[in-house]
Amino acid sequence: MVNFTPEVEEYFKDKRVEFTKYPDERMGKYTSLVSFYRFVKAEVDFWSEVKNLNDTPSLNQIKSHFTSILSNLDTILKQQNNPANHNHVINSLDNAIKGIKKGEFPCVFSETTMGNLILVKYKEAPLKAEALCNYLFRSLRKGNHSDFNSNNLSKKEFMEGLFEGFLFENQFSFNNDEISATLEAKTSLFSNFQNQANELINTYTKETDKIKETTTKESETIKEITNSFNEKRNALLSEAREQLEELTVLYTQKLRLEGPATYWEKTANDYNKKGIIWTFITLIVALFFMTGLGLLLWNFPQIDSALNLNSLKFAIVLTIIISTGIFLVNFFIKLSTSAFHLSRDANERYQLTFIYLSLLKEEGITDSERNIVLQSIFSRADTGLLKGDSTPAFPDTSIIGQILKQQSK
């Protein structure tokens, strides 16, 4: 497979190679260096039947001319990939183009009638073909016959060649050899066109196959991208649905517990205010009691140290007053302590509600843990006023937990 570099191909294309297929007037035109190479190779193969004999110098010149052109093209193939040989490659290509455009002997093309006639006569007798070349191409050069080898004039084949050349040039006779040469020239021309057509068809087929292969690969790539996109899209949609369902459950639980949480927040604030009030009242009562007791003791009449009825009455009254005062102060202290206790309990329930919602969001809570949290949230509070006032676990916690679990689904 002959391949030239794109740079060399482009240089050849810019040259617009056109030439006359000597000795006919038909034109040759090539824009592809590969096609031009095949054309020159066909010429070399055509003239390869000519052997380098001493009696056929003219035919040897024709053969050597096309061999030289092909040699230049082969040099390009060998050196085109080496940048250091760029100038040599260009010179070789210019020489090949110059040789094909010579337009005179020995640039005799195989597709012409004369070219085919010469080879036909060569197969009959090499000296006859040499005489034909001498007569035709010298006569075409303004009748210059001085180049003939006089020794050949005594040879029959040479004289026959001269005579046939004379007849061919002057159109006096159309013998079978000339007709055969003409047919062979036309056949060669048709074969050349057919080969070029086959090359174009092969090139078209290869390019079509490449396009089909590229289209198939691109189609498969698009399918893979589409499938990957659909898989990722479905995964994202599924994940989004799950997150939406989780958020819906969480929001539903929040709505369910928002009322109790608000109530516990308000209750905590109310009990805290009541605790402050009861503390203030306790301080006032204690101050009032201490002041009253002091005034009473200060203004009470003097009593003899001897035990009598008056001293006994004083002791009883004083004991009642002190006991009543201590009871009132202790009572108000319990009220304030209970209020602060209930405020703290309500605040803990309020915080526990949001901890429960956070655990639901992170899915870090089991059914048993859910029941424990619900028990802590909804159990009755210990007021702290009575001993052993704490109550057992909320009796219906499991039932409420099951209801919330079913509603969250």
C-alpha positions in Angstrom: 0.0 0.0 0.0 1.5 3.3 -1.2 1.1 6.2 1.3 2.5 9.7 1.1 2.6 12.2 4.0 -0.1 14.9 4.0 2.5 17.6 3.4 3.8 15.9 0.2 0.3 15.2 -1.0 -0.6 18.8 -0.4 2.4 20.0 -2.3 1.6 17.8 -5.3 -2.0 18.9 -5.2 -0.9 22.6 -5.4 1.2 21.8 -8.5 -2.0 21.0 -10.5 -0.1 18.4 -12.6 -1.4 18.4 -16.3 0.5 17.0 -19.2 0.1 15.9 -22.8 0.4 12.1 -23.4 3.0 12.3 -26.1 2.9 11.6 -29.0 -0.9 12.0 -28.9 -2.8 15.1 -28.0 -4.8 13.6 -25.1 -4.3 15.2 -21.7 -3.5 13.7 -18.4 -4.4 15.4 -15.1 -3.7 14.2 -11.5 -4.4 15.7 -8.1 -3.6 12.7 -6.0 0.0 11.7 -5.7 -1.0 8.0 -5.0 -2.9 7.8 -8.3 0.0 9.5 -10.1 2.4 6.9 -8.6 0.2 4.1 -9.9 0.1 5.7 -13.4 3.9 5.9 -13.6 4.2 2.3 -12.2 1.9 1.1 -15.0 4.1 2.8 -17.6 7.2 1.2 -16.2 5.5 -2.2 -16.1 4.4 -1.7 -19.8 8.0 -0.9 -21.0 9.6 -3.6 -18.8 9.2 -6.1 -21.6 11.9 -4.2 -23.4 15.3 -5.7 -22.7 18.4 -3.5 -22.6 19.9 -4.5 -26.0 22.6 -2.7 -27.9 20.5 -2.8 -31.0 17.6 -0.9 -29.4 19.0 2.3 -27.8 15.8 4.3 -28.6 13.6 1.8 -26.7 16.1 1.7 -23.9 15.8 5.5 -23.6 11.9 5.2 -23.3 12.2 2.6 -20.6 14.9 4.5 -18.7 12.9 7.7 -18.8 9.9 6.2 -16.9 12.1 4.2 -14.6 13.8 7.4 -13.6 10.5 9.1 -12.8 9.5 6.1 -10.7 12.9 6.1 -8.9 12.2 9.8 -7.9 8.8 8.8 -6.4 10.4 5.8 -4.6 13.0 8.2 -3.1 10.1 10.3 -1.8 8.5 7.3 -0.1 11.8 6.4 1.6 12.8 9.9 2.8 9.5 11.7 3.3 9.3 11.0 7.1 12.7 12.5 7.8 12.4 16.4 8.2 16.1 16.7 7.4 15.4 15.4 3.8 12.5 17.8 3.1 14.4 19.7 0.4 15.6 16.5 -1.3 12.0 15.2 -1.2 10.7 18.3 -2.9 13.4 18.2 -5.5 12.6 14.6 -6.3 8.9 15.4 -6.7 9.7 18.4 -9.0 12.0 16.2 -11.1 9.2 13.5 -11.4 6.7 16.2 -12.5 9.2 17.7 -14.9 9.9 14.3 -16.4 6.2 13.4 -17.0 5.7 16.8 -18.7 8.6 16.4 -21.1 6.2 16.2 -24.1 8.8 14.7 -26.5 10.9 11.6 -27.0 11.7 9.5 -25.0 8.5 10.3 -23.0 6.3 7.9 -25.1 3.2 6.8 -23.2 1.9 3.3 -23.4 -1.7 4.5 -23.9 -0.9 6.0 -27.3 -1.2 4.2 -30.6 2.5 4.7 -31.4 3.5 3.4 -28.0 1.5 0.2 -28.5 2.7 -0.2 -32.1 6.3 0.0 -31.0 5.8 -2.8 -28.5 4.0 -4.9 -31.0 6.9 -4.5 -33.5 9.4 -5.2 -30.7 7.8 -8.6 -30.0 8.2 -9.3 -33.8 11.8 -8.1 -34.0 13.6 -5.7 -31.7 15.4 -4.1 -34.6 12.1 -3.4 -36.4 10.8 -1.5 -33.3 14.1 0.4 -33.2 13.8 1.4 -36.8 10.2 2.5 -36.2 11.3 4.7 -33.3 14.1 6.2 -35.4 11.8 7.0 -38.3 8.8 8.2 -36.4 10.4 10.3 -33.7 13.2 11.7 -35.9 10.7 12.5 -38.6 8.6 14.3 -36.1 11.6 16.4 -35.3 11.7 18.1 -38.7 13.0 15.2 -40.7 16.3 14.8 -39.0 17.7 11.4 -40.2 21.3 11.9 -39.3 21.0 9.8 -36.1 20.4 6.6 -38.0 23.0 3.9 -37.6 24.1 3.3 -41.2 25.1 -0.3 -40.3 21.5 -1.1 -39.7 20.4 -0.1 -43.2 21.8 -3.4 -44.5 19.5 -5.3 -42.2 16.1 -6.5 -43.4 14.2 -6.0 -40.1 15.5 -2.4 -39.8 14.4 -1.6 -43.3 10.9 -3.1 -42.7 10.6 -1.0 -39.6 11.5 2.1 -41.5 8.9 1.3 -44.2 6.2 0.6 -41.7 7.0 3.8 -40.0 6.6 5.6 -43.3 3.3 4.0 -44.0 2.0 4.7 -40.4 3.0 8.3 -40.6 1.5 9.0 -44.0 -1.6 7.0 -43.5 -1.0 4.9 -46.7 -1.9 1.6 -45.2 -3.8 0.2 -42.2 -2.4 -3.2 -41.7 -3.4 -5.6 -39.0 -0.4 -4.6 -36.8 -1.5 -0.9 -36.8 -5.1 -1.9 -36.1 -4.0 -4.2 -33.3 -1.8 -1.4 -31.9 -4.7 1.0 -32.0 -7.0 -1.5 -30.3 -4.4 -2.3 -27.7 -4.0 1.5 -27.0 -7.7 1.9 -26.6 -7.9 -1.2 -24.5 -5.1 0.1 -22.3 -6.8 3.4 -22.0 -10.1 1.8 -21.0 -8.3 -0.5 -18.6 -6.6 2.5 -17.0 -10.0 4.3 -16.6 -11.5 1.1 -15.2 -8.6 0.8 -12.7 -9.1 4.4 -11.6 -12.9 3.8 -11.3 -12.2 0.7 -9.2 -9.8 2.7 -7.0 -12.5 5.3 -6.5 -15.1 2.7 -5.7 -12.7 1.0 -3.2 -11.9 4.4 -1.7 -15.6 5.2 -1.4 -16.4 1.8 0.1 -13.6 2.2 2.7 -14.8 5.7 3.6 -18.4 4.4 3.8 -17.3 1.6 6.1 -15.4 4.1 8.3 -18.4 6.3 8.5 -20.6 3.3 9.4 -18.1 2.2 12.0 -17.9 5.7 13.4 -21.7 6.0 13.4 -22.1 2.7 15.2 -19.5 3.6 17.8 -21.1 7.0 18.4 -24.6 5.4 18.6 -23.3 3.0 21.2 -21.7 5.8 23.1 -24.9 7.8 23.0 -26.8 4.7 24.3 -24.3 4.2 27.1 -24.6 7.9 28.1 -28.4 7.7 27.9 -28.5 4.5 30.0 -26.1 6.0 32.5 -28.1 9.2 32.7 -31.4 7.3 33.2 -29.8 5.2 35.9 -28.5 8.2 37.7 -31.8 10.0 37.3 -33.8 7.1 38.6 -31.4 6.8 41.6 -31.7 10.5 42.3 -35.5 10.4 42.0 -35.6 7.4 44.3 -33.4 9.0 46.8 -35.4 12.2 46.6 -38.6 10.3 47.2 -37.2 8.6 50.2 -36.0 11.9 51.6 -39.4 13.4 50.9 -41.1 10.6 52.7 -38.7 10.9 55.7 -39.3 14.7 55.8 -43.1 14.1 55.5 -43.0 11.7 58.5 -40.7 14.0 60.4 -43.0 17.0 59.7 -46.0 15.0 60.7 -44.4 14.0 64.0 -43.4 17.6 64.5 -47.0 18.7 63.9 -48.2 16.1 66.3 -45.8 17.1 69.1 -45.8 20.8 68.4 -48.9 21.4 70.6 -47.5 19.5 73.6 -44.1 21.1 73.1 -45.7 24.6 73.1 -47.7 23.7 76.2 -44.6 22.4 78.1 -42.7 25.5 77.1 -45.5 27.8 78.4 -45.9 25.6 81.5 -42.2 25.8 82.3 -42.3 29.6 82.1 -45.4 29.8 84.2 -44.0 27.5 86.9 -40.8 29.4 86.9 -42.7 32.7 87.5 -44.8 31.0 90.2 -41.6 29.7 91.9 -40.2 33.3 91.9 -43.5 34.6 93.4 -43.6 31.9 96.1 -40.0 32.6 96.9 -40.7 36.3 97.3 -43.8 35.5 99.5 -41.7 33.1 101.6 -39.1 35.9 102.2 -41.9 38.4 103.1 -43.6 35.9 105.5 -40.3 35.0 107.2 -39.4 38.7 107.6 -42.9 39.5 108.9 -42.8 36.6 111.3 -39.3 37.4 112.6 -40.3 41.1 113.0 -43.6 40.3 114.8 -41.9 37.7 117.0 -39.2 40.3 118.0 -41.7 43.0 118.7 -43.8 40.6 120.8 -40.9 39.5 122.9 -39.7 43.1 123.2 -43.1 44.5 124.4 -44.3 41.5 126.4 -44.7 42.3 130.1 -42.1 41.0 132.6 -42.9 37.6 134.0 -41.5 36.2 137.2 -39.2 33.3 136.8 -41.4 31.3 139.1 -43.7 28.8 137.4 -47.3 30.0 137.6 -50.3 30.3 135.4 -49.2 33.4 133.6 -45.8 32.0 132.7 -47.5 28.9 131.4 -49.9 30.9 129.2 -47.0 32.9 127.8 -45.1 29.7 126.9 -48.1 28.1 125.2 -48.9 31.3 123.2 -45.3 31.7 122.2 -45.0 28.1 121.1 -48.2 28.4 119.0 -46.9 31.6 117.3 -43.5 30.1 116.6 -45.0 26.8 115.2 -47.4 28.7 113.0 -44.7 30.9 111.6 -42.4 27.9 111.0 -45.3 26.0 109.3 -46.1 29.0 107.0 -42.5 29.5 106.1 -42.0 25.8 105.4 -45.3 25.7 103.4 -44.3 28.6 101.1 -40.8 27.1 100.7 -42.4 23.8 99.5 -44.6 25.7 97.1 -41.7 27.6 95.6 -39.6 24.4 95.4 -42.4 22.5 93.7 -42.9 25.3 91.2 -39.3 25.3 90.2 -39.3 21.5 90.1 -42.3 21.4 87.8 -40.8 24.2 85.6 -37.6 22.2 85.2 -39.6 19.0 84.4 -41.7 20.8 81.8 -38.5 22.2 80.2 -37.0 18.7 80.1 -40.1 17.4 78.3 -39.9 20.3 75.9 -36.2 19.5 75.1 -36.9 15.8 75.0 -39.5 16.4 72.3 -37.0 17.9 69.9 -34.4 15.2 70.8 -37.1 12.6 69.8 -37.6 14.5 66.4 -33.9 14.6 65.8 -33.6 10.8 66.4 -36.4 10.2 64.0 -34.6 12.3 61.3 -31.4 10.4 61.7 -33.3 7.0 61.9 -31.3 6.3 65.1 -34.2 5.1 67.3 -35.7 1.6 67.8 -39.3 0.8 68.8 -38.2 0.1 72.4 -36.3 3.4 72.6 -39.3 5.1 71.1 -41.5 3.7 73.9 -39.0 4.9 76.5 -39.0 8.4 75.1 -42.8 8.5 74.8 -43.0 7.3 78.4 -40.7 10.1 79.5 -42.6 12.7 77.6 -46.2 11.7 78.6 -45.8 10.4 82.2 -47.3 12.4 85.0 -45.0 14.9 86.8 -43.9 14.6 90.5 -45.0 17.8 92.3 -42.6 17.3 95.2 -45.3 18.4 97.7 -46.0 14.9 99.0 -43.6 12.1 99.9 -43.6 9.3 97.3 -45.6 11.4 94.9 -43.7 10.0 91.9 -46.0 7.9 89.7 -45.4 4.7 87.8 -44.8 4.6 84.0 -47.5 5.9 81.8 -49.9 2.9 81.5 -50.8 3.2 77.8 -47.3 4.2 76.4 -47.1 1.0 74.2 -50.5 1.7 72.8 -49.7 5.3 71.9 -46.3 4.2 70.4 -48.0 1.7 68.1 -50.5 4.3 67.0 -47.8 6.8 66.2 -45.8 4.1 64.4 -48.8 3.1 62.2 -49.6 6.7 61.4 -46.0 7.5 60.4 -46.1 4.8 57.7 
